[in-house]
Amino acid sequence: MAKKSLFFILIGLGLIFNPLTAMACGYGNSGGSDFVPQKQSPYNNAPAVSAIGQDKAKDIVQEHVSKLNPNLSIGTVNDAGGFFEVEIVNDAKEVLQVVGVDKLSGRIFLIS
């Protein structure tokens, strides 16, 4: 009787903790596909709306650059999808650095 109940307990545990049906990566997905950080839109996959415009991005970079080196200025500002590309130029209009400004947060990040 004890052997029979032990057998059913082991079968039940085997069904519950079966490594073949582990749902760590989602059923039918390859490993790691569900663990990549992705930006989620708060409005059910609606396109993200820009919180800042090109003029505001230029002002953000200009304020940052003027604190570091007042001899530098801002060149062209290009729309690059989720961010703006802003060129930092010297007095001879040579491009020294290209930075990005995130459209939603306004954060500056280095591009090249």
N, CA, C and O atoms as a DFTB+ gen file, in Angstrom:
448 C
 N C O
     1  1       0.827      -1.184       0.000
     2  2       0.000       0.000       0.000
     3  2       0.873       1.250       0.000
     4  3       0.605       2.194      -0.743
     5  1       1.929       1.262       0.840
     6  2       2.832       2.408       0.920
     7  2       3.589       2.576      -0.390
     8  3       3.837       3.702      -0.821
     9  1       3.964       1.455      -1.034
    10  2       4.688       1.526      -2.298
    11  2       3.787       2.095      -3.400
    12  3       4.237       2.836      -4.274
    13  1       2.503       1.727      -3.333
    14  2       1.561       2.199      -4.345
    15  2       1.339       3.706      -4.215
    16  3       1.311       4.401      -5.231
    17  1       1.182       4.229      -3.003
    18  2       0.975       5.659      -2.813
    19  2       2.256       6.443      -3.124
    20  3       2.184       7.558      -3.641
    21  1       3.417       5.874      -2.815
    22  2       4.680       6.506      -3.155
    23  2       4.838       6.591      -4.675
    24  3       5.340       7.588      -5.195
    25  1       4.414       5.558      -5.376
    26  2       4.468       5.537      -6.838
    27  2       3.608       6.654      -7.428
    28  3       4.042       7.348      -8.348
    29  1       2.384       6.833      -6.903
    30  2       1.499       7.884      -7.412
    31  2       2.022       9.293      -7.069
    32  3       1.847      10.231      -7.846
    33  1       2.650       9.425      -5.923
    34  2       3.237      10.711      -5.555
    35  2       4.380      11.058      -6.510
    36  3       4.489      12.197      -6.966
    37  1       5.224      10.080      -6.808
    38  2       6.333      10.319      -7.734
    39  2       5.823      10.624      -9.136
    40  3       6.385      11.482      -9.817
    41  1       4.788       9.952      -9.576
    42  2       4.205      10.233     -10.897
    43  2       3.628      11.657     -10.909
    44  3       3.816      12.397     -11.876
    45  1       2.938      12.029      -9.852
    46  2       2.360      13.376      -9.767
    47  2       3.433      14.452      -9.767
    48  3       3.288      15.471     -10.443
    49  1       4.509      14.240      -9.016
    50  2       5.597      15.205      -9.007
    51  2       6.281      15.273     -10.369
    52  3       6.704      16.343     -10.804
    53  1       6.387      14.135     -11.033
    54  2       6.985      14.111     -12.365
    55  2       6.155      14.892     -13.368
    56  3       6.708      15.515     -14.274
    57  1       4.839      14.870     -13.221
    58  2       3.980      15.632     -14.130
    59  2       4.042      17.128     -13.849
    60  3       3.973      17.945     -14.767
    61  1       4.173      17.477     -12.581
    62  2       4.219      18.888     -12.201
    63  2       5.566      19.512     -12.570
    64  3       5.616      20.599     -13.146
    65  1       6.648      18.821     -12.236
    66  2       7.996      19.358     -12.455
    67  2       8.657      18.723     -13.664
    68  3       9.813      18.306     -13.586
    69  1       7.961      18.645     -14.755
    70  2       8.482      18.046     -15.970
    71  2       9.359      19.055     -16.702
    72  3       8.854      20.101     -17.111
    73  1      10.658      18.787     -16.886
    74  2      11.535      19.756     -17.552
    75  2      11.232      19.902     -19.039
    76  3      11.674      20.874     -19.652
    77  1      10.501      18.983     -19.633
    78  2      10.215      19.061     -21.060
    79  2       9.169      20.123     -21.380
    80  3       9.118      20.625     -22.503
    81  1       8.344      20.465     -20.413
    82  2       7.313      21.479     -20.650
    83  2       7.564      22.733     -19.818
    84  3       6.624      23.424     -19.424
    85  1       8.835      23.022     -19.554
    86  2       9.159      24.226     -18.782
    87  2       8.742      25.461     -19.566
    88  3       8.963      25.540     -20.774
    89  1       8.148      26.410     -18.891
    90  2       7.638      27.610     -19.549
    91  2       8.558      28.803     -19.305
    92  3       8.093      29.943     -19.317
    93  1       9.838      28.572     -19.087
    94  2      10.756      29.668     -18.791
    95  2      10.851      30.659     -19.935
    96  3      10.947      31.864     -19.701
    97  1      10.828      30.181     -21.153
    98  2      10.964      31.074     -22.309
    99  2       9.663      31.198     -23.076
   100  3       9.655      31.746     -24.178
   101  1       8.585      30.715     -22.537
   102  2       7.318      30.753     -23.251
   103  2       7.178      29.507     -24.106
   104  3       8.170      28.997     -24.625
   105  1       5.991      29.026     -24.253
   106  2       5.757      27.789     -24.986
   107  2       6.008      28.001     -26.465
   108  3       5.386      28.867     -27.081
   109  1       6.896      27.234     -27.035
   110  2       7.175      27.281     -28.454
   111  2       8.167      28.350     -28.873
   112  3       8.447      28.483     -30.064
   113  1       8.712      29.119     -27.932
   114  2       9.685      30.156     -28.275
   115  2      11.096      29.632     -28.095
   116  3      11.340      28.746     -27.276
   117  1      12.014      30.180     -28.857
   118  2      13.408      29.820     -28.671
   119  2      13.919      30.486     -27.404
   120  3      13.304      31.431     -26.909
   121  1      15.013      30.014     -26.884
   122  2      15.534      30.493     -25.614
   123  2      15.846      31.969     -25.607
   124  3      16.483      32.478     -26.529
   125  1      15.407      32.656     -24.584
   126  2      15.739      34.048     -24.363
   127  2      14.888      35.060     -25.103
   128  3      15.081      36.260     -24.910
   129  1      13.965      34.639     -25.931
   130  2      13.223      35.616     -26.717
   131  2      12.305      36.484     -25.869
   132  3      12.012      37.620     -26.242
   133  1      11.853      35.973     -24.754
   134  2      10.958      36.754     -23.902
   135  2      11.701      37.589     -22.869
   136  3      11.080      38.309     -22.088
   137  1      13.030      37.497     -22.862
   138  2      13.793      38.179     -21.832
   139  2      14.591      39.355     -22.374
   140  3      15.462      39.873     -21.676
   141  1      14.318      39.787     -23.594
   142  2      14.978      40.942     -24.170
   143  2      14.185      42.180     -23.781
   144  3      12.983      42.242     -24.042
   145  1      14.833      43.179     -23.156
   146  2      14.083      44.374     -22.784
   147  2      13.585      45.109     -24.022
   148  3      14.355      45.398     -24.938
   149  1      12.329      45.397     -24.037
   150  2      11.729      46.081     -25.165
   151  2      10.880      47.225     -24.649
   152  3      10.238      47.128     -23.603
   153  1      10.891      48.304     -25.401
   154  2      10.093      49.464     -25.023
   155  2       8.637      49.179     -25.356
   156  3       8.310      48.826     -26.490
   157  1       7.786      49.329     -24.391
   158  2       6.363      49.063     -24.572
   159  2       5.606      50.381     -24.623
   160  3       5.829      51.268     -23.800
   161  1       4.734      50.499     -25.569
   162  2       3.900      51.683     -25.669
   163  2       2.750      51.566     -24.666
   164  3       2.148      50.499     -24.544
   165  1       2.445      52.633     -23.960
   166  2       1.358      52.547     -22.979
   167  2      -0.029      52.480     -23.620
   168  3      -1.012      52.254     -22.914
   169  1      -0.134      52.668     -24.926
   170  2      -1.440      52.715     -25.571
   171  2      -1.629      51.572     -26.569
   172  3      -1.999      51.807     -27.719
   173  1      -1.379      50.349     -26.136
   174  2      -1.606      49.160     -26.961
   175  2      -0.973      49.278     -28.340
   176  3      -1.660      49.262     -29.361
   177  1       0.332      49.393     -28.348
   178  2       1.142      49.433     -29.564
   179  2       0.846      50.634     -30.456
   180  3       1.070      50.576     -31.665
   181  1       0.352      51.704     -29.881
   182  2       0.182      52.939     -30.644
   183  2       1.562      53.551     -30.853
   184  3       2.429      53.386     -29.995
   185  1       1.794      54.239     -31.942
   186  2       3.113      54.837     -32.161
   187  2       3.443      55.860     -31.082
   188  3       2.583      56.620     -30.636
   189  1       4.693      55.861     -30.679
   190  2       5.119      56.785     -29.630
   191  2       5.085      58.212     -30.156
   192  3       5.479      58.471     -31.293
   193  1       4.622      59.121     -29.340
   194  2       4.507      60.523     -29.709
   195  2       5.723      61.261     -29.159
   196  3       6.143      61.017     -28.028
   197  1       6.273      62.141     -29.940
   198  2       7.434      62.902     -29.522
   199  2       7.041      63.902     -28.437
   200  3       6.092      64.669     -28.595
   201  1       7.785      63.878     -27.336
   202  2       7.521      64.819     -26.250
   203  2       8.248      66.130     -26.483
   204  3       7.838      67.172     -25.972
   205  1       9.340      66.082     -27.263
   206  2      10.079      67.302     -27.566
   207  2      10.237      67.420     -29.078
   208  3      10.210      66.420     -29.795
   209  1      10.399      68.623     -29.543
   210  2      10.595      68.870     -30.966
   211  2      12.060      69.154     -31.270
   212  3      12.910      69.097     -30.381
   213  1      12.349      69.460     -32.531
   214  2      13.726      69.731     -32.939
   215  2      14.280      70.974     -32.255
   216  3      15.450      70.999     -31.873
   217  1      13.464      71.993     -32.097
   218  2      13.936      73.218     -31.450
   219  2      14.297      72.971     -29.993
   220  3      15.303      73.482     -29.500
   221  1      13.474      72.188     -29.307
   222  2      13.748      71.873     -27.903
   223  2      15.004      71.018     -27.781
   224  3      15.800      71.219     -26.864
   225  1      15.194      70.058     -28.702
   226  2      16.408      69.223     -28.689
   227  2      17.643      70.087     -28.898
   228  3      18.664      69.890     -28.239
   229  1      17.549      71.053     -29.822
   230  2      18.675      71.952     -30.077
   231  2      18.975      72.793     -28.833
   232  3      20.140      73.014     -28.501
   233  1      17.934      73.261     -28.148
   234  2      18.122      74.041     -26.925
   235  2      18.768      73.215     -25.815
   236  3      19.619      73.718     -25.082
   237  1      18.368      71.954     -25.689
   238  2      18.924      71.073     -24.652
   239  2      20.421      70.897     -24.873
   240  3      21.212      71.025     -23.939
   241  1      20.810      70.598     -26.127
   242  2      22.231      70.382     -26.419
   243  2      22.998      71.693     -26.308
   244  3      24.122      71.704     -25.807
   245  1      22.422      72.780     -26.759
   246  2      23.106      74.078     -26.673
   247  2      23.387      74.450     -25.219
   248  3      24.467      74.947     -24.903
   249  1      22.434      74.215     -24.351
   250  2      22.634      74.509     -22.929
   251  2      23.745      73.643     -22.347
   252  3      24.570      74.124     -21.569
   253  1      23.767      72.374     -22.722
   254  2      24.791      71.448     -22.226
   255  2      26.174      71.843     -22.743
   256  3      27.139      71.873     -21.979
   257  1      26.268      72.145     -24.034
   258  2      27.549      72.477     -24.645
   259  2      28.085      73.805     -24.121
   260  3      29.289      73.938     -23.901
   261  1      27.220      74.779     -23.919
   262  2      27.672      76.091     -23.440
   263  2      28.264      76.000     -22.034
   264  3      29.127      76.804     -21.682
   265  1      27.823      75.048     -21.234
   266  2      28.411      74.839     -19.908
   267  2      29.813      74.254     -20.019
   268  3      30.697      74.596     -19.233
   269  1      30.018      73.363     -21.006
   270  2      31.304      72.693     -21.151
   271  2      32.330      73.556     -21.890
   272  3      33.475      73.671     -21.455
   273  1      31.918      74.155     -23.000
   274  2      32.826      74.964     -23.801
   275  2      32.002      76.014     -24.549
   276  3      31.305      75.679     -25.507
   277  1      32.072      77.263     -24.132
   278  2      31.247      78.295     -24.783
   279  2      31.660      78.599     -26.226
   280  3      30.920      79.275     -26.940
   281  1      32.835      78.111     -26.675
   282  2      33.285      78.357     -28.044
   283  2      32.639      77.408     -29.053
   284  3      32.765      77.622     -30.259
   285  1      31.963      76.385     -28.594
   286  2      31.311      75.435     -29.487
   287  2      29.865      75.847     -29.736
   288  3      29.257      76.545     -28.925
   289  1      29.327      75.408     -30.861
   290  2      27.932      75.726     -31.182
   291  2      27.257      74.494     -31.768
   292  3      27.867      73.431     -31.888
   293  1      26.002      74.654     -32.127
   294  2      25.190      73.559     -32.633
   295  2      25.087      73.674     -34.150
   296  3      24.857      74.755     -34.692
   297  1      25.261      72.533     -34.827
   298  2      25.123      72.484     -36.279
   299  2      23.716      72.050     -36.654
   300  3      22.735      72.589     -36.142
   301  1      23.621      71.087     -37.535
   302  2      22.309      70.642     -38.006
   303  2      21.674      69.673     -37.021
   304  3      22.359      68.971     -36.278
   305  1      20.370      69.656     -37.034
   306  2      19.576      68.745     -36.213
   307  2      18.761      67.878     -37.158
   308  3      17.976      68.391     -37.956
   309  1      18.946      66.555     -37.071
   310  2      18.249      65.612     -37.951
   311  2      17.322      64.719     -37.139
   312  3      17.645      64.323     -36.019
   313  1      16.178      64.411     -37.711
   314  2      15.246      63.471     -37.094
   315  2      15.701      62.059     -37.441
   316  3      15.797      61.715     -38.619
   317  1      15.982      61.235     -36.429
   318  2      16.484      59.884     -36.650
   319  2      15.540      58.835     -36.071
   320  3      16.005      57.816     -35.560
   321  1      14.254      59.051     -36.136
   322  2      13.290      58.080     -35.622
   323  2      12.922      58.356     -34.185
   324  3      12.108      59.238     -33.911
   325  1      13.508      57.619     -33.265
   326  2      13.189      57.764     -31.850
   327  2      13.990      58.841     -31.151
   328  3      13.775      59.116     -29.970
   329  1      14.920      59.456     -31.880
   330  2      15.747      60.497     -31.289
   331  2      16.137      61.512     -32.366
   332  3      15.916      61.292     -33.557
   333  1      16.717      62.617     -31.924
   334  2      17.248      63.640     -32.830
   335  2      18.767      63.556     -32.816
   336  3      19.372      63.431     -31.751
   337  1      19.392      63.625     -33.995
   338  2      20.845      63.716     -34.099
   339  2      21.215      65.192     -34.143
   340  3      20.720      65.937     -34.989
   341  1      22.083      65.610     -33.232
   342  2      22.484      67.013     -33.152
   343  2      24.002      67.079     -33.297
   344  3      24.733      66.400     -32.576
   345  1      24.466      67.900     -34.235
   346  2      25.900      68.066     -34.461
   347  2      26.441      69.185     -33.590
   348  3      25.828      70.245     -33.468
   349  1      27.600      68.937     -32.986
   350  2      28.322      69.954     -32.225
   351  2      29.499      70.378     -33.088
   352  3      30.326      69.550     -33.470
   353  1      29.572      71.673     -33.397
   354  2      30.595      72.176     -34.315
   355  2      31.438      73.250     -33.627
   356  3      31.017      73.859     -32.644
   357  1      32.650      73.468     -34.174
   358  2      33.519      74.522     -33.664
   359  2      33.317      75.798     -34.478
   360  3      32.391      75.882     -35.284
   361  1      34.187      76.794     -34.267
   362  2      34.047      78.079     -34.964
   363  2      34.256      77.946     -36.468
   364  3      33.710      78.733     -37.242
   365  1      35.050      76.945     -36.891
   366  2      35.309      76.729     -38.318
   367  2      34.227      75.863     -38.958
   368  3      34.373      75.444     -40.107
   369  1      33.155      75.592     -38.238
   370  2      32.010      74.791     -38.696
   371  2      32.394      73.334     -38.989
   372  3      31.747      72.678     -39.805
   373  1      33.447      72.825     -38.326
   374  2      33.818      71.417     -38.418
   375  2      33.030      70.639     -37.375
   376  3      32.923      71.064     -36.225
   377  1      32.479      69.503     -37.779
   378  2      31.698      68.685     -36.851
   379  2      32.664      67.975     -35.901
   380  3      33.503      67.185     -36.334
   381  1      32.542      68.259     -34.620
   382  2      33.391      67.639     -33.614
   383  2      32.741      66.404     -32.997
   384  3      33.410      65.418     -32.689
   385  1      31.437      66.478     -32.825
   386  2      30.720      65.403     -32.138
   387  2      29.280      65.373     -32.623
   388  3      28.700      66.407     -32.953
   389  1      28.714      64.177     -32.661
   390  2      27.286      64.024     -32.946
   391  2      26.662      63.355     -31.730
   392  3      27.091      62.278     -31.316
   393  1      25.656      63.993     -31.165
   394  2      24.960      63.441     -30.002
   395  2      23.504      63.202     -30.372
   396  3      22.980      63.791     -31.317
   397  1      22.872      62.338     -29.620
   398  2      21.454      62.072     -29.803
   399  2      20.672      62.625     -28.630
   400  3      21.161      62.670     -27.502
   401  1      19.455      63.042     -28.913
   402  2      18.540      63.514     -27.866
   403  2      17.273      62.682     -27.996
   404  3      16.581      62.733     -29.013
   405  1      16.976      61.909     -26.944
   406  2      15.794      61.057     -26.945
   407  2      14.538      61.911     -27.029
   408  3      14.407      62.897     -26.304
   409  1      13.611      61.537     -27.914
   410  2      12.402      62.339     -28.130
   411  2      11.453      62.307     -26.939
   412  3      10.730      63.275     -26.703
   413  1      11.443      61.230     -26.198
   414  2      10.501      61.131     -25.076
   415  2      11.053      61.701     -23.785
   416  3      10.333      62.377     -23.050
   417  1      12.334      61.437     -23.494
   418  2      12.876      61.870     -22.205
   419  2      13.710      63.124     -22.295
   420  3      13.853      63.832     -21.299
   421  1      14.278      63.431     -23.475
   422  2      15.153      64.594     -23.599
   423  2      16.570      64.316     -23.163
   424  3      17.376      65.242     -23.064
   425  1      16.899      63.055     -22.896
   426  2      18.251      62.708     -22.473
   427  2      19.218      62.767     -23.642
   428  3      18.871      62.428     -24.773
   429  1      20.441      63.204     -23.350
   430  2      21.492      63.280     -24.363
   431  2      22.330      62.017     -24.273
   432  3      22.664      61.554     -23.182
   433  1      22.671      61.455     -25.456
   434  2      23.578      60.305     -25.487
   435  2      24.522      60.453     -26.666
   436  3      24.217      61.125     -27.652
   437  1      25.664      59.817     -26.544
   438  2      26.733      59.931     -27.518
   439  2      26.454      59.033     -28.718
   440  3      26.118      57.862     -28.545
   441  1      26.588      59.564     -29.933
   442  2      26.439      58.769     -31.152
   443  2      27.805      58.521     -31.771
   444  3      28.190      57.370     -31.977
   445  1      28.544      59.585     -32.071
   446  2      29.910      59.416     -32.604
   447  2      30.755      60.619     -32.295
   448  3      31.929      60.659     -32.663
